[in-house]
Amino acid sequence: VFTIYFQLDTRLSPPENLESELVEIQRQQLDQNLFVLQSNALRLNEYGLWEMYLEGNPYSIGLANGKLTQHLIQIQEDTFVEKIKQMVPAQWHLRFLKYFIAWFTRDIDEHIPLEYQQEIYGVSKAAAEGYEYIGNKYNRILNYHAAHDIGHALQDLALVGCTSFATHMNEDDEQMIIGRNFDFYVSDGFAENKIVVFVKPESGHDFMYVSWASMIGVVSGMNMEGLSITLNAAKSDIPYKAATPISILAREILQYASNIEEAVQIAESRQSFVSESLLIGSARDNRAVIIEKSVSKTAVFETDASSLVCSNHFQSEVFQNDAVNQTHRFESASDYRQRRCEELIASSDSIPTEKAIAILRDRYGMENQEIGMGNEKAMCQLISHHGIVFEPEKRLVWVSTNDYQLGSFIKYDLAEVFRSPQVLADDYPLYDTTVLVAADPFISSTAYQDYKLFRSMRKTIKKHIADASVLPWETSFIDQLISSNPNYYQTHLLAGEYYYAQGNLAKAARFLKASLDKEYEKQSERQRTEELIASIEQENQL
């Protein structure tokens, strides 16, 4: 009886009575990287970014989205599921997680506007085959939109540690610039097929956002009213039931808000899964604010200064006495990274687009200290899905190309794109071919190759730590690991943990102590290292 009840109660019914002439039409492939479906199109540009134009009613937009990106959806879901299996390798745990999430999100459709359910249903028609054991196509795509919220709530997964900023607010002689790093990392494969999406909906404003296949929610975007939005995760209490996925809330704001007041009204009308900051920039208001949303409260943080920085903690008075927020602010990398961003902004009288991009690419700590490549306290953590810069008054958007935010930034003029989107299908570039911000020279450096080597070696040594097995060519491996990223605490910490697993306490203590001279990302991790050293010293005395 319980099984029958569970199956019935967790089955999410798709919207009904939907009509679209696109149902029976298949995409046309005009060349290797150009697909069209009536007035909708998808193309891979020469910089490796997919560009997609969609229009129509919600169901038609979803159908076009799914059919155009069906080959990318397969890749994206393969990559996502593989990552989940790596994070949760035990089969019984995966099964438990599947049923728990199904129960937890059994009424999620009640918190998603009908038009977005229709759009998601359209996308789900092209969902990948072979994953029916997870759920039917509609349920899977719907729940994927809450994947960040669920993971963030249940395990506080370190998938997102973003930073965004606004400069030149309320200034007459300078135009507001908004920059952000979307430091969302699932795997290298997950970030390979970024899509710059342009949507002309039946209702609301035309808008763009940077996304991936099957995702209709927004994490970074701007509409034709010059309103931009970026998401930054904050520390959250564990929710007890489903609510509106934060990316769906951001999508609703982007599609229907033309100024800050309207954005706040929409944010206040929805309950969110988890704590999140939404940095809203508005050309109409010539300023930016941060909407801070927890499971139970919504606050707005603004400043009279000309710049505003958003990291991964709340700053408004409403949350000043929130113990969870305050602890996270100072024990994580969030406060440090915010202060570093403020330091970089203050170092220049003017922040043009090129300078904003340089800030997003900065790999150093406070006062330009070397803190190791990939440190969460740096603006550039070398994990970004994308970097993006908005010029709201001009309706211009600059989007990074691979790798991370290191590749060239190319410019899109929203007014031009929505004036003549057919150029995409006609194989003319959507981006401005006359100007770009060149790739960071670091991407071609030996240091960057060393970083990629470090990441590969980190995976290897973690495996040997986990099963206490001996590394082949142990000494040379450790030496090469250290030299690949010498200023990063993790390099020395991993060496120390390896020798501890091998029972070589003298070497373990030496490397662990060396790690304490570096800039740790989290106070809790530093404390664990100090406790391990104390344990080793006590054991040696015995």
C-alpha positions, 0 to 999 in steps of 0.5 A, spaced: 500 500 500 505 504 501 509 503 495 502 504 491 501 511 495 509 513 494 508 512 486 502 516 486 504 521 490 511 522 487 509 522 480 509 529 477 504 530 472 506 534 465 501 540 463 496 538 459 492 541 452 498 543 449 499 545 442 504 547 437 506 546 430 513 544 432 511 538 435 511 534 428 517 538 425 524 536 426 530 540 426 534 541 420 542 541 420 544 546 415 552 544 416 556 540 422 554 546 427 548 549 425 541 547 426 534 550 425 527 549 426 523 554 423 525 561 426 529 558 431 536 556 431 542 553 434 549 554 432 556 553 434 561 560 433 568 560 432 570 561 439 566 555 441 560 558 444 553 555 442 548 561 440 541 559 440 535 564 438 528 562 441 521 565 440 514 563 441 509 561 446 512 557 452 511 550 449 514 552 443 520 555 446 521 548 450 520 544 444 525 548 439 530 548 445 530 541 446 530 539 439 535 544 437 540 541 443 538 534 443 545 532 442 548 536 447 542 534 452 545 527 451 552 529 453 550 534 459 546 528 462 551 523 461 556 528 464 551 530 470 549 523 472 556 520 472 558 526 476 553 524 481 555 517 481 562 519 483 560 523 489 555 517 491 558 511 489 554 506 493 548 503 489 544 503 496 545 510 497 544 512 490 537 508 490 535 512 497 537 518 494 533 517 488 527 516 492 528 521 498 529 526 492 522 524 489 519 525 495 522 531 497 520 534 491 513 531 490 510 538 489 515 542 486 510 543 480 506 547 485 512 552 486 513 553 478 509 558 474 505 554 469 509 557 463 515 554 465 512 547 466 510 548 459 517 550 457 520 544 461 515 539 458 517 541 451 525 541 453 523 534 456 521 531 449 528 531 447 531 528 454 536 523 453 535 515 453 537 510 458 536 514 464 528 511 465 531 508 472 532 515 475 525 518 472 521 519 466 523 525 462 519 530 464 520 529 472 528 528 470 528 535 467 524 538 472 528 536 478 534 538 474 532 545 475 532 544 482 539 540 483 543 546 485 538 547 490 537 540 493 545 539 493 546 545 496 541 544 502 542 537 503 550 537 503 552 544 502 556 542 496 561 546 494 559 547 487 558 554 487 562 560 490 561 565 485 563 573 486 559 579 482 560 586 482 557 593 480 561 599 479 560 606 477 553 606 480 549 613 480 555 616 476 553 621 470 560 621 467 561 613 467 556 607 465 555 602 470 558 595 469 557 589 472 561 583 472 561 576 475 564 569 475 559 563 475 564 558 479 559 552 478 563 546 477 561 539 475 566 537 471 570 539 465 565 536 460 559 539 463 562 546 461 564 544 454 558 546 451 556 553 454 550 556 450 548 563 449 541 563 449 536 569 446 529 568 447 523 572 445 517 570 449 510 571 447 509 575 454 514 579 458 521 582 455 526 579 450 532 577 454 539 573 454 542 568 458 548 563 459 546 556 460 547 549 458 543 544 454 536 543 457 536 548 462 531 554 462 533 557 469 537 563 469 544 564 473 547 570 469 542 574 464 540 581 462 533 583 458 532 588 453 530 593 459 537 593 461 536 589 467 541 584 469 541 578 474 546 574 477 546 568 482 550 567 488 549 562 493 549 563 501 549 558 507 543 555 508 538 552 513 536 545 511 529 546 508 523 541 509 519 541 503 520 543 496 519 551 493 521 555 487 528 553 484 532 559 485 534 559 477 526 559 475 525 565 480 531 569 476 528 567 470 521 570 472 525 576 474 529 577 468 523 576 463 518 580 467 522 586 471 524 592 468 527 595 474 529 594 481 522 595 484 519 590 480 525 585 481 524 585 488 516 584 488 517 578 484 522 575 489 518 577 495 512 573 491 516 566 491 519 562 497 526 559 495 529 552 497 535 555 499 539 562 501 541 565 495 543 572 493 541 575 487 545 581 484 540 586 480 543 591 475 538 596 472 539 601 467 533 605 469 535 606 476 542 606 474 544 602 480 544 595 483 542 592 489 542 585 492 536 581 493 538 576 499 533 570 500 533 565 505 528 560 506 523 564 510 526 571 509 527 576 503 531 583 504 534 588 500 542 590 500 544 597 497 549 602 498 550 609 497 557 608 494 559 607 487 560 600 487 557 594 490 560 587 491 556 580 492 560 574 494 557 568 498 554 571 504 548 576 506 550 583 508 543 586 510 541 588 517 536 583 516 541 577 516 546 581 521 544 577 527 543 570 523 548 565 526 549 561 520 550 567 515 555 570 520 559 563 521 559 562 514 562 569 512 568 568 516 570 561 516 569 560 509 572 564 503 567 568 502 569 574 506 576 574 504 574 574 496 569 580 497 574 584 500 579 582 495 574 584 489 573 591 493 581 592 493 581 591 486 575 595 484 579 601 489 585 600 485 582 604 479 579 610 478 575 607 472 573 600 471 572 600 463 570 593 460 577 591 460 578 592 467 572 589 469 574 582 465 581 583 468 578 583 475 574 577 474 581 573 471 585 575 478 588 569 481 591 573 487 590 574 494 590 580 498 595 585 496 597 581 490 599 575 495 601 568 491 595 564 494 596 558 490 592 557 483 585 554 484 584 557 491 577 559 493 579 566 496 581 568 489 577 572 484 579 567 479 578 560 482 580 556 475 573 552 475 568 558 472 563 555 468 563 562 465 565 569 466 560 575 464 560 582 463 554 587 462 553 594 460 546 595 462 545 602 459 548 600 452 544 593 452 551 590 451 554 583 454 561 580 454 561 572 455 567 568 456 570 563 452 574 557 454 577 555 458 573 558 464 574 566 464 581 565 461 579 565 453 577 571 449 570 575 451 566 576 445 561 582 445 553 581 444 549 587 442 542 585 445 538 591 440 542 588 434 540 581 436 533 582 437 532 586 431 535 581 426 535 574 429 535 571 422 542 572 421 544 566 426 540 561 421 543 565 415 550 563 418 552 571 420 555 572 426 551 574 432 557 577 436 560 583 434 566 581 430 569 588 430 572 588 437 573 583 443 577 582 449 583 578 448 585 571 452 589 572 458 596 570 456 596 566 462 592 561 458 598 560 454 603 560 460 607 554 463 604 556 469 597 554 467 600 547 464 603 546 471 596 547 474 592 542 469 598 537 471 596 539 479 589 537 478 591 531 474 595 529 480 591 531 485 586 526 483 591 520 483 594 522 490 586 522 493 585 515 490 591 513 494 590 516 500 583 513 500 585 506 499 592 507 503 596 504 497 603 506 495 604 511 489 609 508 484 615 513 484 613 516 490 618 521 492 618 524 485 611 524 484 610 528 491 616 533 488 612 534 482 606 535 485 609 540 490 612 544 484 606 544 480 602 549 485 607 550 490 603 556 493 597 552 494 595 549 501 592 543 498 598 541 495 602 540 501 596 538 505 595 532 500 602 530 501 601 530 508 595 526 508 598 521 503 604 520 508 599 519 514 596 514 510 602 510 509 604 511 517 610 515 515 608 520 521 615 524 520 614 526 513 606 527 514 608 532 520 613 536 515 608 537 509 602 538 514 606 544 517 608 547 511 601 547 509 599 552 515 604 557 512 599 557 506 592 561 505 587 556 507 580 556 504 576 554 510 578 555 517 575 548 519 580 545 514 585 549 517 583 546 524 582 539 522 590 540 520 592 543 526 588 537 530 592 532 525 598 535 527 597 535 534 595 527 534 601 526 530 606 529 535 602 526 541 603 519 538 610 520 537 611 522 544 607 515 546 
